[in-house]
Structures are given as C-alpha cells and as structure tokens.
Amino acid sequence: MTRTTLKSFKKKALKRPGVKNQYDELSPAYELRKKLVSLRQDAGLTQEQVADKLHTNKSNISRLESVNSNISPTLSTLTEYAEAIGYKIKIDLVPKKGRKHNDGIQRTAQQRDR
C-alpha cells in the first residue's frame, strides 16, 4: 500500500469546493501567525522575552502565534507585538483574484492626500 503524502492529500482536498473555500478563508490568519513567529525568531527573541516586553504571560504570546488558535487578535495587540520585536504594522488591501482594482477609490485617496 502506498502512503499518501501531505502534498498529494492537500492537492486532492483543495479540488473540493468547500475545502478550498475554507482553506482560502483561513490562509491570511495562518500566514500572519507564521510571519509573527519568523520575525520574532529573526529578532532573536523568545516568547518569554516578548511577553516580558508586553507585560503579559508567555501563554498569551504562544496563543497569539499558534496556527491552531481560534482567537482573532486586535489591531492594537498586533501593533504592540510588532513594536516589541522591532517592527511596525503596515496594512494593505489587495483585490481578490479576478476582481479589478477600483481606480475611483485610488483617485479619491490621492486627492485626499494632496
């Protein structure tokens, strides 16, 4: 019997519309959490050190970084975390696949910034 690899299982599962939709919905949260861990490690900090900087418990940092967590961190929490590891928050909205960018919104923003 041949053992299924994770890659082939994922490819097959993502062909199912319900699975694909759920995967796409969870992807940004998963990517954010992976990035938090990576940036913290690149900064040479442990979860304990970040917790100390934020005056919280290590378990709260662990939960924030966990891809299995079902909490949604607030923008202020993410901002504080970013500052604790030497970063700042930058938010960007991008059009969904197949959707064109609305130039009217862009022009309005540019006019406002003048």
C-alpha positions as CSV (number, residue, x, y, z in Angstrom):
1,M,0.0,0.0,0.0
2,T,1.3,3.4,-1.0
3,R,1.3,6.1,1.7
4,T,-0.3,9.4,0.7
5,T,2.0,12.4,1.0
6,L,0.7,15.6,2.6
7,K,1.3,17.4,-0.7
8,S,-0.9,14.9,-2.7
9,F,-3.5,14.9,0.0
10,K,-3.7,18.7,0.0
11,K,-3.9,18.9,-3.8
12,K,-6.8,16.4,-3.8
13,A,-8.6,18.0,-0.9
14,L,-8.3,21.5,-2.4
15,K,-10.2,20.3,-5.5
16,R,-13.3,20.1,-3.3
17,P,-15.1,23.5,-3.3
18,G,-16.0,23.5,0.4
19,V,-12.4,22.6,1.4
20,K,-11.0,25.2,-1.0
21,N,-13.2,27.9,0.4
22,Q,-12.3,27.2,4.0
23,Y,-8.6,27.0,3.1
24,D,-8.7,30.4,1.4
25,E,-10.6,31.9,4.3
26,L,-8.0,30.6,6.9
27,S,-4.9,31.4,4.8
28,P,-4.4,35.0,5.8
29,A,-4.6,34.2,9.6
30,Y,-2.2,31.2,9.1
31,E,0.3,33.3,7.1
32,L,0.1,36.1,9.7
33,R,0.9,33.7,12.5
34,K,3.8,32.1,10.6
35,K,5.2,35.6,9.9
36,L,4.9,36.6,13.6
37,V,6.9,33.6,14.6
38,S,9.5,34.1,11.9
39,L,10.0,37.8,12.7
40,R,10.3,37.1,16.4
41,Q,12.9,34.4,15.8
42,D,14.8,36.7,13.4
43,A,14.8,39.3,16.1
44,G,16.5,36.8,18.4
45,L,13.7,36.9,20.9
46,T,11.9,34.1,22.7
47,Q,8.2,34.1,23.5
48,E,9.1,34.7,27.2
49,Q,11.1,37.9,26.2
50,V,8.3,39.2,24.1
51,A,5.8,38.5,26.9
52,D,8.1,40.4,29.3
53,K,8.2,43.4,27.0
54,L,4.4,43.4,26.7
55,H,3.8,42.7,30.4
56,T,1.9,39.6,29.7
57,N,2.3,35.8,30.1
58,K,4.2,33.6,27.7
59,S,1.0,31.6,27.2
60,N,-0.6,34.7,25.6
61,I,2.2,35.0,23.1
62,S,2.1,31.3,22.4
63,R,-1.7,31.6,21.7
64,L,-1.2,34.6,19.5
65,E,1.4,32.8,17.4
66,S,-0.4,29.5,17.2
67,V,-1.8,28.5,13.9
68,N,-4.3,26.3,15.8
69,S,-5.6,29.2,17.8
70,N,-9.1,30.4,17.1
71,I,-8.6,33.8,18.6
72,S,-8.6,36.9,16.4
73,P,-6.0,39.3,17.7
74,T,-7.0,43.0,17.7
75,L,-5.0,45.5,15.7
76,S,-3.7,47.1,18.9
77,T,-2.4,43.7,20.1
78,L,-0.6,43.2,16.7
79,T,0.8,46.7,16.8
80,E,2.2,46.2,20.4
81,Y,3.6,42.8,19.4
82,A,5.2,44.3,16.3
83,E,6.8,47.1,18.3
84,A,8.1,44.6,20.9
85,I,10.0,42.7,18.2
86,G,11.2,45.9,16.4
87,Y,8.7,46.3,13.7
88,K,5.7,48.4,12.8
89,I,2.3,47.4,11.3
90,K,1.6,48.1,7.6
91,I,-1.8,47.1,6.3
92,D,-2.5,46.6,2.6
93,L,-5.7,45.6,0.9
94,V,-5.4,43.8,-2.4
95,P,-8.1,42.9,-4.9
96,K,-9.5,39.4,-4.9
97,K,-8.5,37.2,-7.9
98,G,-10.5,38.1,-10.9
99,R,-11.5,41.5,-9.5
100,K,-10.2,44.7,-11.0
101,H,-8.9,47.4,-8.8
102,N,-11.3,50.3,-8.5
103,D,-9.5,53.3,-9.9
104,G,-12.2,55.7,-8.4
105,I,-11.2,54.7,-4.9
106,Q,-7.5,55.2,-5.8
107,R,-8.2,58.7,-7.2
108,T,-10.2,59.6,-4.2
109,A,-7.3,58.6,-1.9
110,Q,-4.8,60.5,-4.0
111,Q,-7.0,63.6,-4.0
112,R,-7.4,63.4,-0.2
113,D,-3.6,63.1,0.3
114,R,-2.9,66.3,-1.7
